[in-house]
Amino acid sequence: MVVVKKKYRVIKTVTTVDGTLYKEELVTFENKEEDGDWRVKDNMGRIWFVNPQKLSNTPVQISRGK
């Protein structure tokens, strides 16, 4: 079984006590939590719990346009 991890682009900066996940950064979807947030991993390998409304559905198109 091949598992493809989908990537999303952050559309709104997320700041927590653990750090900041900046706008326009690419994250990889890990799983959906019980409270509705998504567990995502940034390019440094840090885990973030993000509301899916703060993520873009089309990260590749946005990143290729710049």
ZIQUI-V252827 format. One record per run of one state. SS is the DSSP state (a for helix, b for strand, c for the rest). FROM is the first residue (numbers start at 0). TO is the last residue. If there is no record, write none. Layout:
ss:from:to
SS:FROM:TO
SS:FROM:TO
This chain:
ss:from:to
c:0:5
b:6:9
c:10:12
b:13:15
c:16:17
b:18:20
c:21:24
b:25:31
c:32:36
b:37:40
c:41:45
b:46:49
c:50:50
a:51:53
b:54:55
c:56:57
a:58:63
c:64:65
